[in-house]
Amino acid sequence: METVFSLILMFIAIVLIGILLLQVRGSGSSLFGEATSTFRSRRGIERLLFRSTIVLAGVFVAVAILNVRFS
């Protein structure tokens, strides 16, 4: 059972890293971020990536807790 949880955690971690890298790539090309004073809402794929990051982070924490609980 511990092996299954470990494999699930590795898969979620790889997908989470990929989603985070996609978000960084779409945010601009400046090194230290942009100092913009305008508010911009997330739309389309950017919102999907943002929400999936939150969901995957929650699933990752839940699986990690279950891994500790059942090991």
Backbone as JSON Lines, residues from 0, in Angstrom:
{"i":0,"aa":"M","n":[0.82,-1.19,0.0],"ca":[0.0,0.0,0.0],"c":[0.87,1.26,0.0]}
{"i":1,"aa":"E","n":[1.96,1.2,0.71],"ca":[2.87,2.34,0.78],"c":[3.49,2.64,-0.6]}
{"i":2,"aa":"T","n":[3.74,1.6,-1.37],"ca":[4.3,1.78,-2.71],"c":[3.3,2.48,-3.63]}
{"i":3,"aa":"V","n":[2.04,2.14,-3.49],"ca":[1.01,2.78,-4.31],"c":[0.93,4.27,-3.99]}
{"i":4,"aa":"F","n":[0.93,4.61,-2.71],"ca":[0.9,6.02,-2.32],"c":[2.14,6.76,-2.82]}
{"i":5,"aa":"S","n":[3.28,6.11,-2.75],"ca":[4.52,6.75,-3.21],"c":[4.47,7.01,-4.72]}
{"i":6,"aa":"L","n":[3.95,6.06,-5.48],"ca":[3.83,6.25,-6.93],"c":[2.84,7.37,-7.26]}
{"i":7,"aa":"I","n":[1.73,7.41,-6.53],"ca":[0.75,8.48,-6.74],"c":[1.36,9.83,-6.41]}
{"i":8,"aa":"L","n":[2.11,9.91,-5.33],"ca":[2.76,11.16,-4.94],"c":[3.77,11.61,-5.99]}
{"i":9,"aa":"M","n":[4.54,10.68,-6.54],"ca":[5.51,11.04,-7.58],"c":[4.81,11.54,-8.84]}
{"i":10,"aa":"F","n":[3.73,10.88,-9.23],"ca":[2.99,11.31,-10.42],"c":[2.4,12.7,-10.22]}
{"i":11,"aa":"I","n":[1.76,12.93,-9.08],"ca":[1.18,14.24,-8.8],"c":[2.26,15.31,-8.75]}
{"i":12,"aa":"A","n":[3.41,15.0,-8.16],"ca":[4.5,15.97,-8.08],"c":[5.01,16.35,-9.47]}
{"i":13,"aa":"I","n":[5.14,15.38,-10.35],"ca":[5.62,15.67,-11.71],"c":[4.61,16.53,-12.47]}
{"i":14,"aa":"V","n":[3.32,16.2,-12.35],"ca":[2.29,16.99,-13.02],"c":[2.23,18.39,-12.44]}
{"i":15,"aa":"L","n":[2.36,18.52,-11.13],"ca":[2.34,19.83,-10.47],"c":[3.51,20.69,-10.91]}
{"i":16,"aa":"I","n":[4.68,20.11,-11.02],"ca":[5.85,20.84,-11.5],"c":[5.64,21.31,-12.93]}
{"i":17,"aa":"G","n":[5.08,20.45,-13.77],"ca":[4.8,20.83,-15.15],"c":[3.82,21.99,-15.25]}
{"i":18,"aa":"I","n":[2.77,21.95,-14.45],"ca":[1.78,23.04,-14.46],"c":[2.41,24.33,-13.97]}
{"i":19,"aa":"L","n":[3.23,24.25,-12.93],"ca":[3.9,25.46,-12.43],"c":[4.85,26.04,-13.47]}
{"i":20,"aa":"L","n":[5.54,25.19,-14.18],"ca":[6.44,25.69,-15.23],"c":[5.67,26.34,-16.37]}
{"i":21,"aa":"L","n":[4.51,25.81,-16.7],"ca":[3.67,26.43,-17.72],"c":[3.19,27.81,-17.28]}
{"i":22,"aa":"Q","n":[2.89,27.95,-16.0],"ca":[2.45,29.25,-15.49],"c":[3.58,30.27,-15.53]}
{"i":23,"aa":"V","n":[4.78,29.87,-15.19],"ca":[5.92,30.77,-15.19],"c":[6.25,31.21,-16.61]}
{"i":24,"aa":"R","n":[6.15,30.3,-17.55],"ca":[6.46,30.63,-18.93],"c":[5.48,31.67,-19.47]}
{"i":25,"aa":"G","n":[4.24,31.62,-19.07],"ca":[3.24,32.55,-19.58],"c":[3.2,33.88,-18.88]}
{"i":26,"aa":"S","n":[4.0,34.08,-17.84],"ca":[3.89,35.3,-17.05],"c":[4.77,36.43,-17.55]}
{"i":27,"aa":"G","n":[5.57,36.23,-18.54],"ca":[6.44,37.3,-19.03],"c":[7.88,36.84,-19.06]}
{"i":28,"aa":"S","n":[8.74,37.68,-19.59],"ca":[10.13,37.27,-19.74],"c":[11.08,38.06,-18.86]}
{"i":29,"aa":"S","n":[10.56,38.84,-17.94],"ca":[11.46,39.61,-17.08],"c":[12.03,38.72,-15.99]}
{"i":30,"aa":"L","n":[13.2,39.03,-15.53],"ca":[13.9,38.18,-14.57],"c":[13.3,38.27,-13.18]}
{"i":31,"aa":"F","n":[13.01,39.46,-12.72],"ca":[12.52,39.63,-11.35],"c":[11.05,40.0,-11.29]}
{"i":32,"aa":"G","n":[10.3,39.79,-12.33],"ca":[8.88,40.11,-12.34],"c":[8.65,41.51,-12.87]}
{"i":33,"aa":"E","n":[7.4,41.77,-13.13],"ca":[7.04,43.07,-13.67],"c":[6.37,43.91,-12.6]}
{"i":34,"aa":"A","n":[6.63,45.2,-12.62],"ca":[6.01,46.12,-11.68],"c":[4.88,46.84,-12.39]}
{"i":35,"aa":"T","n":[3.78,46.14,-12.57],"ca":[2.64,46.76,-13.23],"c":[1.63,47.17,-12.18]}
{"i":36,"aa":"S","n":[0.96,48.26,-12.44],"ca":[-0.02,48.75,-11.48],"c":[-1.45,48.45,-11.93]}
{"i":37,"aa":"T","n":[-1.61,47.76,-13.03],"ca":[-2.95,47.43,-13.5],"c":[-3.36,46.06,-13.01]}
{"i":38,"aa":"F","n":[-4.64,45.91,-12.78],"ca":[-5.19,44.63,-12.33],"c":[-5.6,43.83,-13.56]}
{"i":39,"aa":"R","n":[-5.2,42.58,-13.61],"ca":[-5.52,41.74,-14.75],"c":[-6.14,40.45,-14.23]}
{"i":40,"aa":"S","n":[-7.31,40.12,-14.72],"ca":[-7.96,38.89,-14.28],"c":[-7.51,37.71,-15.12]}
{"i":41,"aa":"R","n":[-7.57,36.54,-14.52],"ca":[-7.18,35.32,-15.24],"c":[-8.33,34.86,-16.11]}
{"i":42,"aa":"R","n":[-8.01,34.47,-17.33],"ca":[-9.03,34.0,-18.26],"c":[-8.51,32.78,-19.02]}
{"i":43,"aa":"G","n":[-9.43,31.94,-19.41],"ca":[-9.1,30.82,-20.27],"c":[-8.15,29.82,-19.64]}
{"i":44,"aa":"I","n":[-7.11,29.51,-20.38],"ca":[-6.17,28.47,-19.95],"c":[-5.4,28.9,-18.7]}
{"i":45,"aa":"E","n":[-5.19,30.2,-18.54],"ca":[-4.48,30.68,-17.35],"c":[-5.28,30.39,-16.08]}
{"i":46,"aa":"R","n":[-6.59,30.57,-16.15],"ca":[-7.44,30.27,-15.0],"c":[-7.48,28.77,-14.74]}
{"i":47,"aa":"L","n":[-7.53,27.98,-15.81],"ca":[-7.53,26.53,-15.66],"c":[-6.24,26.05,-15.0]}
{"i":48,"aa":"L","n":[-5.1,26.58,-15.42],"ca":[-3.83,26.21,-14.81],"c":[-3.78,26.61,-13.34]}
{"i":49,"aa":"F","n":[-4.28,27.81,-13.03],"ca":[-4.28,28.31,-11.66],"c":[-5.12,27.42,-10.76]}
{"i":50,"aa":"R","n":[-6.32,27.11,-11.21],"ca":[-7.21,26.27,-10.39],"c":[-6.72,24.84,-10.28]}
{"i":51,"aa":"S","n":[-6.15,24.31,-11.35],"ca":[-5.65,22.94,-11.29],"c":[-4.42,22.86,-10.37]}
{"i":52,"aa":"T","n":[-3.65,23.93,-10.29],"ca":[-2.53,23.95,-9.34],"c":[-3.04,23.85,-7.91]}
{"i":53,"aa":"I","n":[-4.08,24.6,-7.6],"ca":[-4.64,24.56,-6.24],"c":[-5.21,23.17,-5.93]}
{"i":54,"aa":"V","n":[-5.94,22.6,-6.88],"ca":[-6.54,21.28,-6.66],"c":[-5.45,20.22,-6.5]}
{"i":55,"aa":"L","n":[-4.46,20.24,-7.38],"ca":[-3.39,19.24,-7.3],"c":[-2.57,19.38,-6.01]}
{"i":56,"aa":"A","n":[-2.36,20.6,-5.56],"ca":[-1.64,20.79,-4.29],"c":[-2.44,20.2,-3.13]}
{"i":57,"aa":"G","n":[-3.76,20.39,-3.15],"ca":[-4.6,19.81,-2.11],"c":[-4.61,18.29,-2.16]}
{"i":58,"aa":"V","n":[-4.68,17.73,-3.36],"ca":[-4.64,16.27,-3.52],"c":[-3.29,15.73,-3.06]}
{"i":59,"aa":"F","n":[-2.22,16.44,-3.38],"ca":[-0.89,16.02,-2.97],"c":[-0.79,15.95,-1.45]}
{"i":60,"aa":"V","n":[-1.27,16.99,-0.78],"ca":[-1.23,17.0,0.7],"c":[-2.09,15.88,1.26]}
{"i":61,"aa":"A","n":[-3.27,15.67,0.7],"ca":[-4.15,14.61,1.2],"c":[-3.53,13.23,1.03]}
{"i":62,"aa":"V","n":[-2.92,12.97,-0.12],"ca":[-2.28,11.67,-0.35],"c":[-1.07,11.51,0.56]}
{"i":63,"aa":"A","n":[-0.35,12.59,0.81],"ca":[0.81,12.51,1.72],"c":[0.35,12.18,3.14]}
{"i":64,"aa":"I","n":[-0.76,12.78,3.57],"ca":[-1.29,12.46,4.91],"c":[-1.75,11.02,4.97]}
{"i":65,"aa":"L","n":[-2.44,10.56,3.92],"ca":[-2.88,9.16,3.88],"c":[-1.69,8.2,3.88]}
{"i":66,"aa":"N","n":[-0.63,8.59,3.2],"ca":[0.59,7.77,3.16],"c":[1.16,7.6,4.56]}
{"i":67,"aa":"V","n":[1.21,8.67,5.31],"ca":[1.75,8.61,6.68],"c":[0.79,7.84,7.58]}
{"i":68,"aa":"R","n":[-0.5,8.03,7.37],"ca":[-1.5,7.38,8.21],"c":[-1.5,5.86,8.04]}
{"i":69,"aa":"F","n":[-1.35,5.39,6.81],"ca":[-1.45,3.95,6.55],"c":[-0.1,3.25,6.49]}
{"i":70,"aa":"S","n":[0.97,3.94,6.74],"ca":[2.28,3.25,6.72],"c":[2.75,2.91,8.1]}
